[in-house]
Amino acid sequence: MKGLMQNQPLLLSSLLQHADRFHSGTEIVSRTSRAIHRYSYADARVARGNWPMRCAVIGVASGDRVATLAWNNFRHFEIEHGVTGLGAVWHAINPRLIPSQISYIVNHAKTACCASTVPFFLSSRARA
């Protein structure tokens, strides 16, 4: 079709391939509760490559919805890109929401799996 602005779909996988090809040595820097974490896009490619296998082990398949309830750090980055690499649909849940709102989002999206960090599970238990 004439008039298209680009010759390929805008996918996360395309963006990551570009980052791997042209910026593999560029650092991804994030702060955790304990320290500053640094690694390159090349290192991230290896780490996110484990996520499709992890998802498959717990029964997540292509087309399933996977949520993350986590702060935006390197683990969140790995999950986001690893899950989409499997063909699953990834959606982030804002950790600042109250439990009833989080429950609504998870149920409404028909989420198959929710990846979270330990502090969120501990805080939700304390509220229950």
Secondary structure, DSSP 8 states (H G I E B T S, - for coil): -TT-S-SS---HHHHHHHHHHH-TT-EEEEE-SS-EEEEEHHHHHHHHTTHHHHHHHTT--TT-EEEEES-SSHHHHHHHHHHHHHT-EEEE--TTS-HHHHHHHHHHTT-SEEEE-HHHHHHHHHH-
